[in-house]
Structure formats: C-alpha cells, structure tokens
Amino acid sequence: MGARRFQAPSCAVLLLFAAGMAIAGTGHWRRGAFVMGAAALAGGVIRWVLPQQWAGMLAVRRRWFDVLLMLGAGAVIWLVALVVPPQ
C-alpha cells in the first residue's frame, strides 16, 4: 500500500493531462490545451511541495530542474493556447 500511495501525485497529473488530450481530441483544442497546461503546472507545484520520496515518478532529476521544467512547460502550453488565433 505504501508504494502505491507515493505514485498517486504522478497518476493524478497523468490523468489530468489525459483528460486534456481527450478534450482536445473532441475538437476543443484550446480547452484541452488549458487542461494539459494546468496538469504540467500542477505537476511542478506538487514536485516543489512534496519531499523527494513522496513525489514518485515526478522526481526525475534535482528538484529545481523538475520544477522549472514542468512550470515552464505549463506556461508555454498556456501561452500557445492564448496566442494562436481561433479558426
């Protein structure tokens, strides 16, 4: 039970990202991109807050690198969703 509990944060981020992909797949790409960006931002915040042994698969490298990469990716996804004009 203990090992699975530590994978809950990474599973939550993965499920949120998958939900964004499903939304984008239905034709609402901008909403899907916002959800995917929120998943990346949430992953960055979770990695920043949780200790190394509780972060599960969100802990890949050093904490500052993981946080910077995930927050940056989430911000870029949101920026693209905002900047690309609707068709």
C-alpha positions, 0 to 999 in steps of 0.5 A: 500500500505504501508504494502505491500511495507515493505514485498517486501525485504522478497518476493524478497529473497523468490523468489530468493531462489525459483528460486534456488530450481527450478534450482536445481530441473532441475538437476543443483544442484550446480547452484541452490545451488549458487542461494539459497546461494546468496538469504540467503546472500542477505537476511542478507545484506538487514536485516543489511541495512534496519531499523527494520520496513522496513525489514518485515518478515526478522526481526525475532529476534535482528538484529545481530542474523538475520544477522549472521544467514542468512550470515552464512547460505549463506556461508555454502550453498556456501561452500557445493556447492564448496566442494562436488565433481561433479558426 
